[in-house]
């Protein structure tokens, strides 16, 4: 986890710390019982020469989406989810705040409404300078059938443009349409044979598997 690193020290010592960071959390991506399913999902990443794997592992986790966000961004584990901001003394340790203080431009993207889990309120408190949602879009693209918001794969080019234009940035992307309920119309290509190959019988699980694989 980036939040466990002494980011400030690494940057100050000019060690090999990236100037451009795309931090991606994929909604509902858990560890399947059949690991062949997982390896199939990451095959596109593993075959891409532009990626270098630093670490791979599994984290025990329980809770809602926003709990995972706070864990990864701030190393915080909230006891309740009805909040509008992260306390100042806690927010200074959040990764976006730390990187912003080191000269990074900080962006957040989630294709659903800004009001869901009060993200419009607490994203700025943890250090995001600019946030994009359904109601304040990075780019207007097609909407999901499964969940009210923008389809993730249609945002890839717009995200790439932001990364390209900024010399030093932290771009956080919380995906959306692998969130239940799953809808096959959100798939660019629906190949049920892939599901049979890894032993998935459930229609919903087959759609979810393919949605994650397409990212």
Z-matrix of the N, CA and C atoms (Angstrom, degrees):
N
C 1 1.447
C 2 1.523 1 109.82
N 3 1.337 2 117.07 1 132.56
C 4 1.462 3 120.88 2 178.41
C 5 1.512 4 111.68 3 -58.76
N 6 1.335 5 116.03 4 -34.32
C 7 1.456 6 119.45 5 -175.43
C 8 1.524 7 112.88 6 -68.35
N 9 1.330 8 116.65 7 -15.93
C 10 1.453 9 120.23 8 178.87
C 11 1.525 10 112.08 9 -87.37
N 12 1.329 11 117.11 10 -9.82
C 13 1.452 12 121.11 11 -179.34
C 14 1.520 13 110.97 12 -84.35
N 15 1.327 14 116.29 13 152.41
C 16 1.459 15 120.78 14 171.70
C 17 1.530 16 107.00 15 -83.44
N 18 1.348 17 114.11 16 77.41
C 19 1.463 18 120.89 17 -173.44
C 20 1.519 19 111.35 18 -57.53
N 21 1.330 20 116.98 19 -45.44
C 22 1.459 21 121.04 20 -176.37
C 23 1.524 22 111.32 21 -59.56
N 24 1.327 23 116.35 22 -42.76
C 25 1.464 24 120.40 23 -178.65
C 26 1.523 25 110.86 24 -67.49
N 27 1.312 26 116.99 25 -41.89
C 28 1.457 27 121.25 26 -178.92
C 29 1.527 28 110.37 27 -63.04
N 30 1.345 29 116.54 28 -45.55
C 31 1.460 30 120.36 29 -179.85
C 32 1.526 31 110.76 30 -65.49
N 33 1.334 32 116.84 31 -43.18
C 34 1.465 33 121.17 32 -178.46
C 35 1.527 34 111.02 33 -61.91
N 36 1.319 35 116.16 34 -37.83
C 37 1.461 36 120.39 35 -179.48
C 38 1.529 37 111.88 36 -84.06
N 39 1.342 38 115.74 37 4.29
C 40 1.465 39 122.49 38 176.83
C 41 1.525 40 112.20 39 55.79
N 42 1.310 41 114.34 40 38.31
C 43 1.460 42 118.79 41 174.96
C 44 1.524 43 108.53 42 -78.25
N 45 1.294 44 116.32 43 178.69
C 46 1.465 45 121.44 44 -172.37
C 47 1.529 46 111.44 45 -75.32
N 48 1.340 47 115.47 46 70.19
C 49 1.461 48 120.80 47 177.36
C 50 1.523 49 108.00 48 -107.87
N 51 1.325 50 118.39 49 130.74
C 52 1.469 51 120.66 50 -172.47
C 53 1.521 52 114.06 51 -66.12
N 54 1.334 53 115.87 52 145.09
C 55 1.462 54 121.10 53 175.07
C 56 1.521 55 111.50 54 -82.34
N 57 1.323 56 116.17 55 -21.72
C 58 1.463 57 120.70 56 -179.85
C 59 1.532 58 109.02 57 -124.95
N 60 1.321 59 115.47 58 121.13
C 61 1.464 60 120.49 59 -177.28
C 62 1.524 61 109.49 60 -124.70
N 63 1.322 62 116.46 61 122.46
C 64 1.462 63 122.25 62 170.64
C 65 1.516 64 106.42 63 -106.72
N 66 1.330 65 116.10 64 112.13
C 67 1.453 66 122.57 65 -176.49
C 68 1.532 67 107.48 66 -106.14
N 69 1.312 68 116.04 67 114.10
C 70 1.462 69 121.76 68 -170.92
C 71 1.520 70 110.97 69 -117.10
N 72 1.346 71 116.32 70 125.95
C 73 1.458 72 121.94 71 170.72
C 74 1.518 73 107.52 72 -112.00
N 75 1.332 74 116.46 73 121.30
C 76 1.457 75 121.42 74 -178.27
C 77 1.523 76 109.24 75 -95.11
N 78 1.333 77 114.99 76 116.52
C 79 1.464 78 122.07 77 -178.84
C 80 1.526 79 111.83 78 -54.89
N 81 1.330 80 115.94 79 131.61
C 82 1.471 81 123.80 80 171.99
C 83 1.529 82 114.57 81 64.86
N 84 1.320 83 117.27 82 22.44
C 85 1.468 84 119.49 83 178.93
C 86 1.524 85 108.79 84 -91.73
N 87 1.305 86 116.51 85 95.64
C 88 1.448 87 121.16 86 177.15
C 89 1.524 88 110.61 87 -103.25
N 90 1.315 89 115.98 88 177.07
C 91 1.462 90 121.01 89 178.83
C 92 1.525 91 108.86 90 -83.93
N 93 1.328 92 118.43 91 117.69
C 94 1.462 93 120.46 92 -179.50
C 95 1.532 94 111.58 93 -73.81
N 96 1.314 95 116.17 94 157.10
C 97 1.466 96 120.16 95 177.07
C 98 1.520 97 110.64 96 -63.47
N 99 1.323 98 115.65 97 -38.08
C 100 1.460 99 121.02 98 177.34
C 101 1.531 100 108.51 99 -94.73
N 102 1.319 101 117.80 100 105.05
C 103 1.459 102 121.01 101 -175.30
C 104 1.527 103 112.87 102 -64.96
N 105 1.320 104 117.63 103 -17.11
C 106 1.456 105 120.54 104 176.16
C 107 1.528 106 110.17 105 -60.53
N 108 1.336 107 115.47 106 -32.86
C 109 1.463 108 121.07 107 177.02
C 110 1.525 109 110.52 108 -63.01
N 111 1.320 110 116.47 109 -44.91
C 112 1.464 111 122.11 110 179.04
C 113 1.533 112 110.63 111 -62.33
N 114 1.322 113 117.45 112 -46.28
C 115 1.459 114 120.85 113 -178.05
C 116 1.530 115 111.26 114 -64.49
N 117 1.321 116 116.60 115 -32.76
C 118 1.445 117 120.86 116 176.72
C 119 1.530 118 110.55 117 -67.51
N 120 1.343 119 116.05 118 -37.82
C 121 1.463 120 120.34 119 -179.83
C 122 1.520 121 112.21 120 -66.91
N 123 1.314 122 117.75 121 -34.86
C 124 1.467 123 120.11 122 -176.73
C 125 1.520 124 112.64 123 -96.60
N 126 1.329 125 117.74 124 6.36
C 127 1.463 126 120.24 125 -176.73
C 128 1.527 127 111.81 126 -60.75
N 129 1.348 128 116.37 127 -37.29
C 130 1.468 129 119.84 128 -179.64
C 131 1.529 130 110.96 129 -65.76
N 132 1.328 131 116.29 130 -37.42
C 133 1.467 132 120.34 131 178.19
C 134 1.520 133 110.13 132 -68.16
N 135 1.331 134 116.25 133 -45.72
C 136 1.469 135 120.37 134 -177.42
C 137 1.521 136 112.68 135 -64.14
N 138 1.327 137 117.08 136 -27.12
C 139 1.461 138 119.82 137 -178.18
C 140 1.529 139 113.12 138 -91.50
N 141 1.341 140 116.56 139 -1.46
C 142 1.463 141 121.17 140 -178.89
C 143 1.529 142 109.86 141 -90.37
N 144 1.314 143 116.75 142 116.95
C 145 1.467 144 120.99 143 -176.87
C 146 1.521 145 113.42 144 -70.49
N 147 1.345 146 117.64 145 -9.35
C 148 1.461 147 120.65 146 178.67
C 149 1.524 148 112.44 147 -82.68
N 150 1.335 149 116.80 148 -7.63
C 151 1.454 150 121.10 149 -179.79
C 152 1.526 151 110.19 150 -107.53
N 153 1.331 152 115.00 151 143.00
C 154 1.456 153 120.92 152 173.71
C 155 1.526 154 108.03 153 -125.21
N 156 1.303 155 116.93 154 119.23
C 157 1.461 156 121.30 155 -177.00
C 158 1.530 157 109.80 156 -76.86
N 159 1.331 158 115.58 157 122.47
C 160 1.452 159 120.84 158 178.35
C 161 1.518 160 111.55 159 -93.27
N 162 1.336 161 115.62 160 -41.05
C 163 1.464 162 119.94 161 -178.06
C 164 1.519 163 108.72 162 -158.82
N 165 1.299 164 116.00 163 146.22
C 166 1.454 165 121.05 164 176.74
C 167 1.522 166 108.36 165 -138.86
N 168 1.323 167 116.33 166 131.11
C 169 1.458 168 119.68 167 -179.48
C 170 1.510 169 110.53 168 -171.04
N 171 1.312 170 116.35 169 -175.12
C 172 1.455 171 121.80 170 -177.36
C 173 1.523 172 109.84 171 -125.33
N 174 1.342 173 115.23 172 144.65
C 175 1.466 174 121.75 173 -178.94
C 176 1.522 175 108.97 174 -118.66
N 177 1.320 176 117.29 175 129.52
C 178 1.464 177 120.13 176 174.52
C 179 1.514 178 108.60 177 -70.58
N 180 1.329 179 116.17 178 132.90
C 181 1.457 180 118.91 179 -172.16
C 182 1.519 181 111.01 180 -152.82
N 183 1.313 182 115.28 181 145.67
C 184 1.456 183 121.59 182 172.38
C 185 1.518 184 108.69 183 -148.35
N 186 1.347 185 116.67 184 141.45
C 187 1.459 186 119.43 185 179.91
C 188 1.509 187 111.85 186 132.10
N 189 1.327 188 115.61 187 179.86
C 190 1.454 189 121.80 188 -178.55
C 191 1.516 190 112.74 189 -81.13
N 192 1.318 191 115.11 190 177.39
C 193 1.459 192 121.95 191 -177.54
C 194 1.527 193 111.84 192 -58.21
N 195 1.319 194 116.32 193 -46.88
C 196 1.463 195 119.51 194 -175.99
C 197 1.531 196 111.18 195 -65.61
N 198 1.321 197 117.45 196 -27.14
C 199 1.464 198 120.76 197 175.84
C 200 1.527 199 110.00 198 -63.77
N 201 1.331 200 115.86 199 -42.54
C 202 1.468 201 120.22 200 177.51
C 203 1.524 202 111.05 201 -65.06
N 204 1.327 203 116.49 202 -38.37
C 205 1.461 204 119.97 203 178.98
C 206 1.528 205 111.20 204 -60.69
N 207 1.313 206 116.28 205 -48.67
C 208 1.465 207 120.50 206 -178.03
C 209 1.530 208 111.63 207 -66.96
N 210 1.333 209 115.41 208 -33.24
C 211 1.461 210 118.41 209 176.64
C 212 1.523 211 110.85 210 -64.06
N 213 1.345 212 116.67 211 -46.24
C 214 1.458 213 120.74 212 -175.49
C 215 1.523 214 113.26 213 -77.21
N 216 1.326 215 117.54 214 -35.75
C 217 1.464 216 120.90 215 -177.40
C 218 1.521 217 112.98 216 -84.09
N 219 1.343 218 115.87 217 -32.86
C 220 1.470 219 118.98 218 -170.02
C 221 1.526 220 114.57 219 -129.92
N 222 1.327 221 117.64 220 -2.29
C 223 1.465 222 121.64 221 -174.23
C 224 1.530 223 110.76 222 56.26
N 225 1.328 224 115.43 223 36.50
C 226 1.460 225 122.36 224 178.69
C 227 1.523 226 109.96 225 -111.36
N 228 1.332 227 115.48 226 148.84
C 229 1.457 228 121.57 227 179.83
C 230 1.524 229 108.17 228 -127.95
N 231 1.336 230 117.81 229 89.18
C 232 1.476 231 121.58 230 -173.68
C 233 1.524 232 112.30 231 -67.02
N 234 1.332 233 115.32 232 146.89
C 235 1.464 234 120.71 233 177.85
C 236 1.524 235 111.34 234 -92.66
N 237 1.351 236 117.35 235 -12.45
C 238 1.458 237 121.65 236 175.38
C 239 1.518 238 108.16 237 -150.25
N 240 1.326 239 116.97 238 160.57
C 241 1.458 240 121.30 239 -173.13
C 242 1.518 241 113.36 240 -111.94
N 243 1.307 242 118.02 241 4.61
C 244 1.455 243 121.41 242 179.45
C 245 1.531 244 108.81 243 -92.83
N 246 1.319 245 116.51 244 84.98
C 247 1.455 246 120.45 245 -178.05
C 248 1.520 247 108.85 246 -144.60
N 249 1.321 248 116.61 247 163.39
C 250 1.460 249 120.52 248 179.64
C 251 1.530 250 112.08 249 -121.40
N 252 1.327 251 116.35 250 -10.39
C 253 1.459 252 118.99 251 178.06
C 254 1.516 253 109.34 252 -159.41
N 255 1.324 254 115.93 253 162.52
C 256 1.451 255 121.70 254 173.67
C 257 1.523 256 106.77 255 -96.31
N 258 1.354 257 119.35 256 129.84
C 259 1.473 258 121.16 257 -178.96
C 260 1.524 259 112.23 258 -51.05
N 261 1.317 260 116.13 259 142.35
C 262 1.471 261 122.11 260 -173.93
C 263 1.524 262 111.65 261 -54.57
N 264 1.339 263 116.86 262 -42.57
C 265 1.463 264 119.18 263 -176.85
C 266 1.520 265 111.98 264 -66.99
N 267 1.340 266 116.76 265 -22.21
C 268 1.455 267 120.84 266 176.65
C 269 1.535 268 110.91 267 -91.52
N 270 1.322 269 116.80 268 -35.09
C 271 1.467 270 121.46 269 -174.88
C 272 1.525 271 112.73 270 -66.02
N 273 1.331 272 117.85 271 -29.62
C 274 1.468 273 119.71 272 -178.38
C 275 1.522 274 111.95 273 -63.30
N 276 1.330 275 116.91 274 -23.25
C 277 1.457 276 120.22 275 179.49
C 278 1.508 277 113.75 276 -89.70
N 279 1.328 278 117.10 277 -2.43
C 280 1.462 279 120.13 278 -179.38
C 281 1.524 280 110.41 279 -72.65
N 282 1.297 281 114.95 280 145.53
C 283 1.466 282 121.09 281 -174.62
C 284 1.529 283 113.68 282 -55.74
N 285 1.350 284 119.82 283 -45.61
C 286 1.470 285 118.24 284 178.52
C 287 1.525 286 112.94 285 -59.59
N 288 1.334 287 117.27 286 -40.54
C 289 1.472 288 120.78 287 179.02
C 290 1.514 289 111.05 288 -64.29
N 291 1.310 290 116.59 289 -43.50
C 292 1.465 291 120.75 290 -178.68
C 293 1.527 292 111.07 291 -64.22
N 294 1.335 293 115.53 292 -41.70
C 295 1.458 294 118.70 293 -179.39
C 296 1.529 295 111.72 294 -73.41
N 297 1.326 296 116.87 295 -35.04
C 298 1.468 297 120.03 296 176.51
C 299 1.527 298 110.22 297 -60.33
N 300 1.323 299 116.38 298 -40.40
C 301 1.469 300 120.47 299 178.74
C 302 1.527 301 112.32 300 -67.97
N 303 1.322 302 116.22 301 -16.62
C 304 1.463 303 120.84 302 177.91
C 305 1.530 304 111.90 303 -97.92
N 306 1.343 305 115.83 304 11.41
C 307 1.455 306 119.98 305 174.55
C 308 1.509 307 115.96 306 94.38
N 309 1.329 308 116.76 307 8.86
C 310 1.462 309 120.02 308 177.59
C 311 1.529 310 110.30 309 -83.58
N 312 1.329 311 116.57 310 141.39
C 313 1.462 312 120.97 311 167.34
C 314 1.527 313 106.51 312 -80.41
N 315 1.328 314 116.81 313 135.21
C 316 1.466 315 119.39 314 -173.02
C 317 1.524 316 110.77 315 -119.27
N 318 1.332 317 115.09 316 126.81
C 319 1.456 318 122.26 317 -177.70
C 320 1.527 319 110.05 318 -127.37
N 321 1.328 320 115.51 319 149.90
C 322 1.463 321 121.48 320 173.85
C 323 1.524 322 108.48 321 -132.35
N 324 1.331 323 115.71 322 146.22
C 325 1.459 324 121.04 323 179.92
C 326 1.523 325 110.09 324 -139.76
N 327 1.335 326 115.14 325 130.57
C 328 1.464 327 121.96 326 170.97
C 329 1.517 328 106.69 327 -147.22
N 330 1.333 329 117.53 328 129.60
C 331 1.447 330 121.09 329 -171.32
C 332 1.507 331 116.25 330 -75.11
N 333 1.330 332 118.15 331 -6.86
C 334 1.467 333 121.86 332 -179.13
C 335 1.531 334 110.45 333 -92.24
N 336 1.328 335 115.82 334 -174.51
C 337 1.463 336 121.13 335 -179.55
C 338 1.530 337 111.72 336 -64.01
N 339 1.317 338 115.64 337 144.41
C 340 1.464 339 121.45 338 177.69
C 341 1.515 340 112.19 339 -66.24
N 342 1.330 341 117.01 340 -18.78
C 343 1.464 342 120.85 341 -176.99
C 344 1.529 343 112.36 342 -82.95
N 345 1.334 344 116.97 343 -16.51
C 346 1.458 345 119.43 344 -179.93
C 347 1.527 346 109.72 345 -66.13
N 348 1.318 347 116.30 346 123.89
C 349 1.467 348 123.26 347 -175.91
C 350 1.531 349 111.91 348 57.59
N 351 1.336 350 117.10 349 22.65
C 352 1.478 351 121.27 350 177.67
C 353 1.530 352 113.41 351 56.30
N 354 1.313 353 116.52 352 33.39
C 355 1.469 354 118.42 353 -177.57
C 356 1.528 355 112.23 354 -61.90
N 357 1.324 356 117.14 355 -32.45
C 358 1.472 357 119.52 356 178.98
C 359 1.517 358 111.21 357 -60.03
N 360 1.330 359 116.57 358 -28.76
C 361 1.466 360 121.00 359 -178.55
C 362 1.526 361 112.09 360 -88.32
N 363 1.343 362 117.52 361 -45.71
C 364 1.463 363 116.64 362 -172.25
C 365 1.530 364 115.01 363 -90.62
N 366 1.323 365 118.62 364 -18.38
C 367 1.466 366 118.51 365 175.42
C 368 1.535 367 111.82 366 -58.51
N 369 1.340 368 119.21 367 -46.74
C 370 1.473 369 118.26 368 178.51
C 371 1.529 370 113.16 369 -62.66
N 372 1.333 371 117.43 370 -32.69
C 373 1.466 372 119.08 371 -176.88
C 374 1.522 373 112.06 372 -69.13
N 375 1.340 374 118.40 373 -22.96
C 376 1.468 375 119.86 374 179.33
C 377 1.524 376 112.27 375 -95.41
N 378 1.362 377 116.10 376 1.56
C 379 1.458 378 118.61 377 171.12
C 380 1.516 379 117.39 378 117.13
N 381 1.330 380 118.28 379 6.11
C 382 1.463 381 118.88 380 178.02
C 383 1.530 382 110.24 381 -81.60
N 384 1.323 383 115.40 382 123.40
C 385 1.462 384 120.84 383 -179.28
C 386 1.523 385 111.31 384 -78.92
N 387 1.327 386 116.98 385 -32.29
C 388 1.458 387 121.00 386 -179.47
C 389 1.529 388 109.31 387 -142.77
N 390 1.335 389 115.77 388 132.08
C 391 1.460 390 121.03 389 -178.91
C 392 1.525 391 109.57 390 -126.14
N 393 1.323 392 115.20 391 141.43
C 394 1.461 393 121.91 392 -179.25
C 395 1.529 394 109.83 393 -117.77
N 396 1.337 395 115.46 394 132.15
C 397 1.462 396 121.74 395 -179.56
C 398 1.523 397 108.91 396 -137.68
N 399 1.321 398 115.78 397 -173.89
C 400 1.460 399 121.19 398 175.75
C 401 1.526 400 110.63 399 -59.79
N 402 1.339 401 116.23 400 -40.36
C 403 1.460 402 121.53 401 -177.24
C 404 1.530 403 113.49 402 -88.11
N 405 1.311 404 117.83 403 -6.21
C 406 1.473 405 122.43 404 174.61
C 407 1.523 406 107.07 405 -144.59
N 408 1.339 407 116.61 406 71.27
C 409 1.464 408 121.28 407 -167.00
C 410 1.523 409 115.57 408 -73.23
N 411 1.303 410 114.51 409 148.65
C 412 1.458 411 121.22 410 168.38
C 413 1.529 412 107.92 411 -68.06
N 414 1.320 413 114.95 412 -42.46
C 415 1.459 414 122.33 413 176.07
C 416 1.526 415 107.23 414 -157.85
N 417 1.316 416 116.99 415 138.42
C 418 1.463 417 119.58 416 177.72
C 419 1.520 418 109.03 417 -79.05
N 420 1.333 419 114.81 418 115.30
C 421 1.458 420 120.93 419 179.29
C 422 1.532 421 107.91 420 -125.74
N 423 1.323 422 117.26 421 -175.74
C 424 1.465 423 120.16 422 -179.19
C 425 1.523 424 110.79 423 -64.21
N 426 1.329 425 115.34 424 147.12
C 427 1.460 426 120.79 425 179.84
C 428 1.529 427 110.78 426 -92.24
N 429 1.313 428 115.18 427 152.56
C 430 1.457 429 121.37 428 178.63
C 431 1.516 430 110.65 429 -69.24
N 432 1.313 431 115.47 430 154.13
C 433 1.461 432 121.41 431 169.74
C 434 1.523 433 109.93 432 -86.89
N 435 1.319 434 116.80 433 -29.66
C 436 1.459 435 121.25 434 -172.13
C 437 1.518 436 113.36 435 -78.84
N 438 1.315 437 117.03 436 -37.32
C 439 1.464 438 121.72 437 -170.21
C 440 1.523 439 107.24 438 -146.55
N 441 1.324 440 119.97 439 140.17
C 442 1.468 441 120.94 440 -175.61
C 443 1.534 442 113.04 441 -67.16
N 444 1.318 443 115.21 442 98.79
C 445 1.453 444 119.84 443 -179.71
C 446 1.514 445 110.59 444 171.34
N 447 1.338 446 115.92 445 -178.02
C 448 1.460 447 121.56 446 -177.48
C 449 1.526 448 111.31 447 -81.59
N 450 1.327 449 115.86 448 145.40
C 451 1.468 450 121.12 449 178.21
C 452 1.531 451 109.73 450 -73.44
N 453 1.316 452 115.00 451 132.51
C 454 1.461 453 121.33 452 -173.18
C 455 1.522 454 113.14 453 -60.08
N 456 1.325 455 117.63 454 -49.58
C 457 1.469 456 119.32 455 -173.46
C 458 1.528 457 112.04 456 -63.60
N 459 1.329 458 117.28 457 -23.49
C 460 1.464 459 120.14 458 179.62
C 461 1.531 460 112.43 459 -79.18
N 462 1.324 461 117.34 460 -7.18
C 463 1.466 462 121.53 461 179.99
C 464 1.529 463 112.88 462 -96.46
N 465 1.322 464 116.87 463 -6.47
C 466 1.464 465 120.64 464 -173.49
C 467 1.523 466 112.88 465 -57.33
N 468 1.334 467 118.01 466 -46.32
C 469 1.464 468 120.74 467 -177.65
C 470 1.532 469 111.73 468 -64.68
N 471 1.340 470 115.90 469 -40.12
C 472 1.471 471 120.03 470 -179.87
C 473 1.526 472 110.73 471 -65.42
N 474 1.321 473 116.81 472 -39.21
C 475 1.471 474 120.92 473 177.10
C 476 1.529 475 109.30 474 -63.98
N 477 1.331 476 115.63 475 -43.47
C 478 1.458 477 119.78 476 178.73
C 479 1.518 478 112.73 477 -59.47
N 480 1.324 479 117.31 478 -35.94
C 481 1.462 480 121.33 479 178.31
C 482 1.529 481 111.63 480 -64.06
N 483 1.346 482 115.91 481 -42.26
C 484 1.474 483 119.98 482 179.21
C 485 1.527 484 110.15 483 -64.92
N 486 1.318 485 115.90 484 -44.21
C 487 1.466 486 120.06 485 179.02
C 488 1.524 487 110.63 486 -60.86
N 489 1.319 488 116.44 487 -41.05
C 490 1.464 489 121.49 488 -178.09
C 491 1.529 490 111.86 489 -66.52
N 492 1.333 491 116.80 490 -37.89
C 493 1.462 492 121.08 491 -173.05
C 494 1.525 493 113.65 492 -80.39
N 495 1.321 494 118.05 493 -18.12
C 496 1.467 495 120.79 494 -177.11
C 497 1.524 496 110.79 495 -105.96
N 498 1.323 497 115.14 496 130.05
C 499 1.463 498 120.23 497 -176.97
C 500 1.525 499 111.61 498 -70.74
N 501 1.329 500 116.17 499 -33.65
C 502 1.462 501 120.86 500 -175.62
C 503 1.523 502 107.58 501 -142.83
N 504 1.322 503 116.85 502 108.58
C 505 1.456 504 117.69 503 -175.60
C 506 1.516 505 113.07 504 -146.23
N 507 1.344 506 113.83 505 156.59
C 508 1.454 507 123.71 506 170.02
C 509 1.521 508 105.75 507 -121.34
N 510 1.337 509 116.54 508 114.03
C 511 1.455 510 121.49 509 -178.15
C 512 1.520 511 108.15 510 -115.44
N 513 1.324 512 115.34 511 115.45
C 514 1.462 513 121.73 512 -178.82
C 515 1.519 514 109.24 513 -102.92
N 516 1.330 515 116.03 514 128.65
C 517 1.462 516 121.57 515 -177.27
C 518 1.517 517 109.93 516 -126.28
N 519 1.322 518 115.44 517 113.37
C 520 1.467 519 122.26 518 174.47
C 521 1.523 520 107.09 519 -98.81
N 522 1.343 521 117.89 520 109.85
C 523 1.459 522 120.40 521 -174.14
C 524 1.529 523 111.40 522 -71.13
N 525 1.345 524 115.38 523 172.41
C 526 1.461 525 119.78 524 -173.12
C 527 1.521 526 114.80 525 -128.79
N 528 1.344 527 118.21 526 -55.22
C 529 1.450 528 117.49 527 -162.41
C 530 1.530 529 116.80 528 -84.08
N 531 1.342 530 116.82 529 13.14
C 532 1.470 531 118.71 530 163.62
C 533 1.530 532 109.33 531 -95.10
N 534 1.334 533 115.55 532 9.85
C 535 1.471 534 122.94 533 174.66
C 536 1.536 535 108.77 534 -79.55
N 537 1.326 536 115.76 535 138.27
C 538 1.464 537 120.07 536 176.35
C 539 1.528 538 109.64 537 -62.10
N 540 1.326 539 123.03 538 141.86
C 541 1.471 540 127.56 539 3.78
C 542 1.525 541 111.04 540 -81.35
N 543 1.319 542 116.55 541 150.00
C 544 1.456 543 121.97 542 -177.88
C 545 1.525 544 110.36 543 -94.84
N 546 1.326 545 116.26 544 141.38
C 547 1.458 546 120.45 545 -178.08
C 548 1.528 547 109.02 546 -132.68
N 549 1.324 548 116.48 547 124.76
C 550 1.465 549 121.13 548 -176.33
C 551 1.525 550 112.12 549 -63.01
N 552 1.356 551 117.55 550 -21.41
C 553 1.461 552 119.81 551 179.10
C 554 1.526 553 113.01 552 -69.67
N 555 1.333 554 116.91 553 -13.64
C 556 1.462 555 120.53 554 176.34
C 557 1.528 556 112.27 555 -83.26
N 558 1.325 557 117.56 556 -6.46
C 559 1.457 558 121.52 557 179.15
C 560 1.527 559 110.81 558 -84.54
N 561 1.303 560 116.55 559 138.64
C 562 1.460 561 120.68 560 173.86
C 563 1.526 562 110.04 561 -74.52
N 564 1.321 563 115.21 562 -33.96
C 565 1.458 564 120.67 563 178.60
C 566 1.522 565 108.17 564 -144.25
N 567 1.321 566 116.76 565 121.44
C 568 1.468 567 121.51 566 -178.01
C 569 1.530 568 109.24 567 -103.50
N 570 1.323 569 115.59 568 101.66
C 571 1.462 570 121.40 569 -177.79
C 572 1.527 571 109.09 570 -117.32
N 573 1.314 572 116.24 571 94.38
C 574 1.461 573 120.99 572 -176.65
C 575 1.524 574 112.78 573 -66.66
N 576 1.315 575 116.35 574 -19.16
C 577 1.462 576 118.72 575 179.15
C 578 1.532 577 111.47 576 -64.78
N 579 1.343 578 116.34 577 -28.66
C 580 1.461 579 119.84 578 176.71
C 581 1.523 580 111.06 579 -62.49
N 582 1.333 581 115.80 580 -37.52
C 583 1.458 582 120.80 581 -179.49
C 584 1.524 583 110.93 582 -69.42
N 585 1.313 584 116.17 583 -41.13
C 586 1.466 585 119.88 584 178.24
C 587 1.523 586 110.49 585 -63.31
N 588 1.325 587 116.23 586 -35.22
C 589 1.466 588 121.51 587 -179.05
C 590 1.525 589 111.70 588 -60.84
N 591 1.339 590 116.30 589 -36.33
C 592 1.479 591 119.72 590 -179.26
C 593 1.525 592 112.06 591 -103.23
N 594 1.329 593 117.38 592 9.95
C 595 1.458 594 120.87 593 172.49
C 596 1.511 595 115.76 594 81.09
N 597 1.347 596 118.16 595 27.68
C 598 1.464 597 121.32 596 177.76
C 599 1.524 598 108.74 597 -93.92
N 600 1.322 599 116.17 598 120.59
C 601 1.466 600 121.05 599 -179.28
C 602 1.530 601 112.62 600 -99.78
N 603 1.329 602 116.85 601 -31.33
C 604 1.455 603 121.87 602 -176.14
C 605 1.530 604 110.90 603 -70.67
N 606 1.337 605 116.78 604 134.51
C 607 1.468 606 121.25 605 178.75
C 608 1.524 607 111.05 606 -62.80
N 609 1.348 608 117.10 607 -45.77
C 610 1.468 609 120.60 608 179.76
C 611 1.524 610 111.67 609 -61.67
N 612 1.319 611 116.61 610 -44.43
C 613 1.463 612 120.02 611 -179.95
C 614 1.525 613 110.76 612 -65.36
N 615 1.318 614 116.71 613 -34.55
C 616 1.465 615 120.56 614 178.39
C 617 1.523 616 110.38 615 -63.89
N 618 1.319 617 116.94 616 -42.17
C 619 1.470 618 120.92 617 178.71
C 620 1.526 619 110.12 618 -65.73
N 621 1.337 620 116.87 619 -45.90
C 622 1.464 621 120.24 620 179.93
C 623 1.518 622 111.50 621 -60.47
N 624 1.332 623 115.93 622 -44.46
C 625 1.463 624 121.16 623 178.85
C 626 1.525 625 111.20 624 -55.69
N 627 1.307 626 116.49 625 -45.11
C 628 1.460 627 121.06 626 -177.61
C 629 1.534 628 112.13 627 -73.18
N 630 1.348 629 117.50 628 -35.43
C 631 1.467 630 120.45 629 176.65
C 632 1.514 631 111.11 630 -59.93
N 633 1.325 632 116.45 631 -43.55
C 634 1.459 633 120.56 632 179.80
C 635 1.521 634 110.03 633 -69.41
N 636 1.299 635 117.46 634 -40.25
C 637 1.462 636 121.12 635 -179.61
C 638 1.531 637 111.19 636 -62.86
N 639 1.329 638 117.49 637 -34.89
C 640 1.470 639 120.95 638 -178.37
C 641 1.522 640 112.60 639 -68.51
N 642 1.319 641 117.49 640 -25.59
C 643 1.455 642 119.69 641 178.50
C 644 1.531 643 110.96 642 -67.13
